[in-house]
Amino acid sequence: MPTVQSKPGIVRALPSLTDAAFLMPIVFLFLKMDGARTMLGDGDTGWHVRTGEWILDHARVPSADMFSFSKPGAPWFAWEWLWDAMFGWLYRQGGMAAVVIASIVVLCFTFALLFRLVRGRCNNAVIAFGVTVLALAASSIHWLARPHLFTLLFAVIFLGILERVAAGERRLLWLLPLLTVVWTNLHGGFFVALLLMVPYAAGEFTGIMAAPGKRQYGQAWKKAQPYVLAALGCLLASLLNPYTYHLHQHVFEFLTDPFPMLHIDEYKPLSFQAPAARFFEPMIVLGLAAALWHLLRRRFTAVFLLAGWAHLGLIAARNVPLFAIVAAPWIAQAIEEGLAALESADVAAWLRRAARAAREFGGEFSAMDRIGRWHLASAAGLALTAAMFYAPAPRPGFQADYDPSRYPAGALRVLESAESHHIFTHDEWGDYLIYKLFPKQKVFVDGRMDFYGSQFMEAYLDVLGAKYDWQRTLERYRIDTIVLPPDAPLTSTLKESHRWRVVYDDHISVVFRAMPAAEHTASTPDHGEETLRGRPATAQRQGPTASNNETRS
């Protein structure tokens, strides 16, 4: 009777673990998360798409703002202009569904490549797949249809090249500066390339210097030099962007400004009480255990990567996906080697038998999985997913639009009326209004915190929190319409004010319109403001609750 191995054509048509890793983001997104609404869980996608359309229409990259009435024409860096243009074109071809599908494709390739990278360090395909899935789950806290997904993909590509370079293929280093040019123009996280390369250089240098005997600085530098030169090449290559070195200066100023780190959740540490932490926590524990394992075996590159990225993952939630990706290959290698060591360790016999059985099963499965495939399962799964988006009546998870229970969809008719000239809302809904109403309406603020700056954002948060000078700021910018959630602090204050009246309320959003000056002057005193001014100073300075845009992680 012929075996499967005797029919290579049959085997090549069968799905592999690479196919499973490719499709796993789709499975996780639509079975464990909210599908398209997860990918559109942040309003930034909207203004990125509109920026891309502007680039396509004007055949140039913007250098000044066109979305706000609060800072019209002010200098603006469109960091991710290439993503904007690509996805703006996709939007014109297939709507927001095309943007979401393309973002899912990026995730699929990221984790298929990550599995192959992990399997390169771990001969046991079952262990490699398990660790890849854990890394995928930990990274899901930041799955949004935004340019940063390309930083995850490029991180895996860079790690794959660096692993091959470490194995002796140093000629591949010349690829890294070329890839950096593309990365720089897709997303502002291009500096991650340097944070991946430096540990390889430091690991090679430390490996020579920590060896027994006389320290050989020349040999240590010779081992580290190619990585250092490649890193410098990547840094120079990153200057090939429309803003040259000004982009680097702008990114540096933004990342060293304490204001975003205090007010945007994705720049804050991830709370271990959050649901997403149930995947991050085991990655941290396994990562630190793997770092110790590799340290005892003098693999210093692994130690620097694991310890460095664990630190970055602990100080900012947006670094968690990158930590999971960087740590996965080294964790899988440590687990495989640990099981091998357990077979001959002085432990209970059942533990030795279990370790041997795991190795033998993984070895047999790995041999079958390494046979080349046509990846028909990946293509079919992706095609089916895309078809679900364009079905006549797509299921809720495949409806590529912003969740109307979180965004002011019902209020759009009121907001686009002739009576609304200057609209105030929080930054997350500002993103949404750019997507829905630009160019007819412009916004007071949106999610581009780097553009507006700390001073402006502090004044905006004061208004959002109904602090003592909120009315003065609104008057300065001639705000005539305000749209906010019912539970916003400013909403309660406006309901008490005789200067504002409710013109729409659907329990998702409340729209206020300014009363004509003659009407509110003739009315009774503004008890809302009198009450606010009469509060103790400590109460006046209470900070506002964070807007939706400040809980992006």
Helices and strands as residue ranges (DSSP letters): G 4-6, H 8-13, H 17-31, H 36-39, H 44-58, H 81-121, H 125-139, G 140-142, H 148-166, G 170-174, H 175-186, G 188-191, H 192-209, H 217-237, H 245-255, H 258-263, G 265-267, H 277-296, H 300-315, G 317-319, H 320-343, H 349-369, H 376-389, G 396-398, G 409-411, H 412-415, E 423-424, H 427-437, H 449-464, H 470-476, E 481-484, H 489-496, E 500-505, E 510-514, H 517-522, H 527-533, H 537-540, G 548-550
